[in-house]
Amino acid sequence: MSLFERQPLSDSALRCLSYMSDVETHTVCYLRDLLVTPSHADPEVTVFLTMWNLEEYWHGEVLDEVLERHGIRTGPEHTRAVRSRLGRSDRLAPIRQSLLANLIGEDFVATHMAWGAINEWCAHSAYTRLIRSENHPVLTEILRRIAKQETRHVAFYNSQARERLQRSKKARRIARLALSLGWGIVGSTIMPPAEVKHMLTYLYGGEHGLAEAHKIDAKIDALPGQQGLRLVEKELVKYGVQ
């Protein structure tokens, strides 16, 4: 008998893990959309994206194993259902992104890197918050290993974003516009609103959750030209968490 059978996770935690697993497993679709943009022309970026996709896929695999230990169905059929639910918007995503990104040109890569840094800050934060909420020895070890890899992802995205935004005023303006108009909390483009709200409420509800959101927003403020966006706090307000 595994420790998960003797000490199962809470229903709220399992719901969060299902959300996280679906998002991690969807990474290959995000990669699909990015490889039709100017990002694919930068060899340093594409090497990173190859490893990023592999590691995010592994995150989804290990989270699925935890879910299966609790009798929650995962696997290819579930993944197909998640992607089918997105319908036409998912099929058109690479076309829209290609047209817009290639119209912008190389400065698009700065937005990609800034967007990636913010998503990875949020992912790392979410795993850390879940560790604290559940305090389960096996889950803690799994999530710490995942968070460690997310830290490496953050380092690449953050350094690339800073360098690219610093050297181009146009890139700073484009990134700010894109983030203010288009960014949403990780997973909100593929998960039902009720699941997004549950995840945010469970991990970021209350005073401590708002303080954590402010920490992420402070990191965004430190990116050149992106001060005062309050992206994460606005998402908590949007979903009625704060």
VEXDREN-2710 file (C-alpha; in Angstrom, 1 decimal):
% VEXDREN-2710
k/r/px/py/pz
1/MET/0.0/0.0/0.0
2/SER/1.4/3.4/-1.0
3/LEU/1.5/6.4/1.3
4/PHE/-1.1/8.0/-0.9
5/GLU/-3.5/5.2/0.0
6/ARG/-2.8/5.5/3.7
7/GLN/-2.7/9.3/3.6
8/PRO/-4.7/10.5/0.5
9/LEU/-4.7/14.1/-0.7
10/SER/-7.6/16.3/-0.1
11/ASP/-10.3/16.7/-2.8
12/SER/-9.3/20.4/-3.3
13/ALA/-5.6/19.4/-3.8
14/LEU/-6.5/16.7/-6.3
15/ARG/-8.6/19.2/-8.2
16/CYS/-5.6/21.5/-8.3
17/LEU/-3.3/18.7/-9.4
18/SER/-5.7/17.8/-12.2
19/TYR/-5.6/21.5/-13.4
20/MET/-1.8/21.5/-13.2
21/SER/-1.5/18.2/-15.0
22/ASP/-3.7/19.4/-17.9
23/VAL/-1.7/22.6/-18.2
24/GLU/1.6/20.8/-18.2
25/THR/0.4/18.2/-20.7
26/HIS/-0.8/21.0/-23.0
27/THR/2.8/22.5/-23.3
28/VAL/3.3/20.7/-26.6
29/CYS/0.5/22.8/-28.0
30/TYR/2.0/26.0/-26.7
31/LEU/5.3/24.9/-28.4
32/ARG/3.4/24.3/-31.6
33/ASP/2.1/27.9/-31.6
34/LEU/5.6/29.3/-30.8
35/LEU/7.4/27.5/-33.6
36/VAL/5.5/29.5/-36.2
37/THR/6.9/32.8/-34.8
38/PRO/10.3/34.5/-35.0
39/SER/11.3/32.7/-31.8
40/HIS/12.0/29.6/-33.9
41/ALA/14.8/31.4/-35.7
42/ASP/16.9/31.9/-32.6
43/PRO/18.9/28.7/-32.0
44/GLU/19.5/29.5/-28.3
45/VAL/15.7/29.9/-27.8
46/THR/14.9/26.7/-29.7
47/VAL/17.4/24.6/-27.7
48/PHE/15.7/25.9/-24.5
49/LEU/12.2/25.2/-25.8
50/THR/13.1/21.6/-26.7
51/MET/14.2/20.9/-23.1
52/TRP/11.4/23.0/-21.7
53/ASN/8.8/21.0/-23.5
54/LEU/10.4/17.7/-22.4
55/GLU/10.5/18.7/-18.8
56/GLU/6.9/20.1/-18.8
57/TYR/5.7/16.8/-20.3
58/TRP/7.4/14.9/-17.5
59/HIS/5.7/17.2/-14.9
60/GLY/2.3/16.2/-16.4
61/GLU/3.3/12.5/-16.4
62/VAL/4.3/12.4/-12.7
63/LEU/1.2/14.4/-11.7
64/ASP/-0.9/12.0/-13.6
65/GLU/0.6/9.1/-11.7
66/VAL/-0.4/10.8/-8.4
67/LEU/-3.9/11.3/-9.7
68/GLU/-4.1/7.7/-10.8
69/ARG/-3.1/6.6/-7.3
70/HIS/-6.3/8.3/-6.2
71/GLY/-8.5/6.7/-8.8
72/ILE/-8.7/9.7/-11.1
73/ARG/-8.6/8.9/-14.8
74/THR/-5.8/10.4/-16.8
75/GLY/-4.0/9.4/-20.0
76/PRO/-4.4/9.9/-23.8
77/GLU/-8.2/9.8/-23.8
78/HIS/-8.4/12.5/-21.1
79/THR/-5.8/14.6/-23.0
80/ARG/-7.8/14.3/-26.2
81/ALA/-10.9/15.4/-24.4
82/VAL/-9.2/18.5/-23.0
83/ARG/-8.0/19.5/-26.5
84/SER/-11.3/18.7/-28.2
85/ARG/-13.1/20.9/-25.7
86/LEU/-11.1/23.9/-27.0
87/GLY/-12.6/23.5/-30.5
88/ARG/-11.9/26.0/-33.3
89/SER/-9.9/28.4/-31.1
90/ASP/-7.2/25.9/-30.6
91/ARG/-7.0/25.0/-34.3
92/LEU/-6.8/28.7/-35.2
93/ALA/-4.2/29.6/-32.5
94/PRO/-1.1/28.9/-34.5
95/ILE/-2.4/30.8/-37.5
96/ARG/-3.3/33.9/-35.4
97/GLN/0.0/33.8/-33.6
98/SER/2.0/33.3/-36.8
99/LEU/0.4/36.3/-38.5
100/LEU/0.7/38.6/-35.6
101/ALA/4.2/37.6/-34.5
102/ASN/5.7/37.7/-37.9
103/LEU/4.2/41.1/-38.6
104/ILE/5.9/42.4/-35.4
105/GLY/9.2/40.7/-36.3
106/GLU/12.1/40.0/-34.0
107/ASP/10.7/42.2/-31.2
108/PHE/8.0/39.6/-30.7
109/VAL/10.6/37.3/-29.0
110/ALA/10.9/39.8/-26.1
111/THR/7.2/39.5/-25.5
112/HIS/7.5/35.7/-25.7
113/MET/10.3/35.7/-23.1
114/ALA/8.5/38.1/-20.8
115/TRP/5.2/36.1/-21.0
116/GLY/7.2/32.9/-20.4
117/ALA/8.9/34.4/-17.3
118/ILE/5.6/35.4/-15.8
119/ASN/4.0/32.1/-16.5
120/GLU/6.9/30.3/-14.9
121/TRP/6.9/32.6/-11.8
122/CYS/3.2/31.7/-11.4
123/ALA/3.8/28.0/-11.9
124/HIS/6.6/27.9/-9.4
125/SER/4.5/29.9/-6.9
126/ALA/1.5/27.6/-7.4
127/TYR/3.6/24.4/-6.7
128/THR/5.1/26.0/-3.6
129/ARG/1.7/27.1/-2.3
130/LEU/0.3/23.6/-2.8
131/ILE/3.2/22.1/-0.9
132/ARG/2.3/24.3/2.1
133/SER/-1.4/23.7/1.8
134/GLU/-1.2/19.9/1.8
135/ASN/2.0/19.2/3.8
136/HIS/2.1/15.7/2.4
137/PRO/5.6/14.1/2.5
138/VAL/5.5/12.3/-0.9
139/LEU/3.7/15.2/-2.7
140/THR/6.1/17.6/-1.2
141/GLU/9.1/15.8/-2.7
142/ILE/7.5/15.5/-6.1
143/LEU/6.5/19.2/-6.2
144/ARG/9.9/20.3/-5.0
145/ARG/11.6/18.5/-7.8
146/ILE/9.1/20.1/-10.3
147/ALA/9.6/23.5/-8.8
148/LYS/13.4/23.1/-9.1
149/GLN/13.0/22.6/-12.8
150/GLU/10.6/25.6/-13.1
151/THR/13.4/27.7/-11.4
152/ARG/15.7/26.9/-14.3
153/HIS/13.0/27.8/-16.8
154/VAL/12.5/31.1/-15.0
155/ALA/16.2/31.9/-15.2
156/PHE/16.2/31.5/-19.0
157/TYR/13.0/33.4/-19.7
158/ASN/13.8/36.2/-17.2
159/SER/17.4/36.8/-18.5
160/GLN/16.2/36.8/-22.1
161/ALA/13.3/39.1/-21.4
162/ARG/15.4/41.6/-19.6
163/GLU/18.1/41.7/-22.3
164/ARG/15.6/42.0/-25.2
165/LEU/13.3/44.5/-23.5
166/GLN/16.2/46.7/-22.3
167/ARG/17.7/47.1/-25.8
168/SER/14.4/47.9/-27.7
169/LYS/11.8/50.6/-26.8
170/LYS/9.5/49.1/-29.4
171/ALA/9.8/45.7/-27.7
172/ARG/8.9/47.2/-24.4
173/ARG/5.8/48.9/-25.8
174/ILE/4.7/45.7/-27.6
175/ALA/5.2/43.5/-24.6
176/ARG/3.3/45.9/-22.3
177/LEU/0.4/46.1/-24.7
178/ALA/0.3/42.3/-25.2
179/LEU/0.5/41.6/-21.5
180/SER/-2.1/44.2/-20.4
181/LEU/-4.6/43.0/-23.1
182/GLY/-3.9/39.3/-23.5
183/TRP/-2.3/37.8/-20.4
184/GLY/-4.3/35.6/-18.1
185/ILE/-3.4/33.2/-15.3
186/VAL/-1.6/30.1/-16.5
187/GLY/-4.2/27.6/-17.7
188/SER/-7.1/30.0/-18.1
189/THR/-7.1/29.6/-21.9
190/ILE/-7.7/25.9/-21.7
191/MET/-9.5/25.2/-18.4
192/PRO/-13.1/26.0/-17.6
193/PRO/-13.6/29.2/-15.5
194/ALA/-14.9/27.2/-12.5
195/GLU/-11.6/25.3/-12.4
196/VAL/-9.6/28.4/-12.7
197/LYS/-11.5/30.0/-9.8
198/HIS/-11.1/26.9/-7.7
199/MET/-7.3/26.8/-8.2
200/LEU/-6.9/30.5/-7.5
201/THR/-9.2/30.3/-4.4
202/TYR/-7.5/27.3/-3.0
203/LEU/-3.9/28.5/-3.5
204/TYR/-4.3/32.3/-3.3
205/GLY/-7.4/33.0/-1.2
206/GLY/-7.1/35.2/1.8
207/GLU/-4.4/37.6/3.0
208/HIS/-1.4/35.4/2.4
209/GLY/-2.5/34.5/-1.1
210/LEU/-2.8/38.2/-2.0
211/ALA/0.6/38.8/-0.6
212/GLU/2.0/36.1/-2.8
213/ALA/0.3/37.6/-5.8
214/HIS/1.9/40.9/-5.0
215/LYS/5.4/39.2/-4.9
216/ILE/4.9/37.9/-8.4
217/ASP/3.6/41.3/-9.6
218/ALA/6.7/42.9/-8.1
219/LYS/8.9/40.6/-10.2
220/ILE/6.9/41.7/-13.3
221/ASP/7.5/45.3/-12.3
222/ALA/11.2/44.7/-12.5
223/LEU/11.0/43.8/-16.2
224/PRO/12.0/46.8/-18.3
225/GLY/9.0/48.9/-19.2
226/GLN/6.4/46.6/-17.5
227/GLN/5.9/48.5/-14.2
228/GLY/2.5/48.8/-12.6
229/LEU/0.6/46.1/-14.6
230/ARG/-0.6/44.2/-11.5
231/LEU/-1.4/41.2/-13.7
232/VAL/-1.8/38.5/-11.0
233/GLU/-3.7/40.7/-8.6
234/LYS/-6.1/41.6/-11.4
235/GLU/-6.7/37.9/-12.1
236/LEU/-7.6/37.3/-8.5
237/VAL/-10.1/40.1/-8.7
238/LYS/-11.5/38.9/-12.0
239/TYR/-12.3/35.5/-10.6
240/GLY/-13.7/36.8/-7.4
241/VAL/-10.9/35.5/-5.2
242/GLN/-9.9/38.8/-3.7
END
